[in-house]
Amino acid sequence: MNERKQSEFLTIAEVKAILNISLASAYELTHRKDFPVCRFGGSIRVPSTALQVWIQQHTQMPKSLRDAMMSA
């Protein structure tokens, strides 16, 4: 078993993998004003909980599907 504890902060490479986007696109996200990012010196980290909220806020889906998900 290779279970990995979810870190509170994600690297850009981890964001890339989660969103299935290129590394360049992941870095571009860090420059958006609405994207959650923490800068520690030269390191960029993304709070994992804030990323999940950001994904939910930027996911478009039909109301019927959203309602079905809420009732499940």
Residue pairs with C-beta under 8 A, 6 or more apart in sequence:
6 48
7 14
7 48
8 47
8 48
8 49
9 38
9 45
9 46
9 47
9 48
10 18
10 45
10 46
10 47
10 48
10 51
11 44
11 45
11 46
12 23
12 26
12 27
12 30
12 44
12 46
13 23
13 26
14 46
15 26
15 29
15 46
15 51
16 22
16 23
16 25
16 26
18 51
19 25
19 26
19 55
27 44
29 35
30 37
30 44
30 46
34 54
35 46
35 54
36 46
36 47
36 50
36 51
36 53
36 54
37 44
37 45
37 46
38 44
38 45
38 46
38 47
39 45
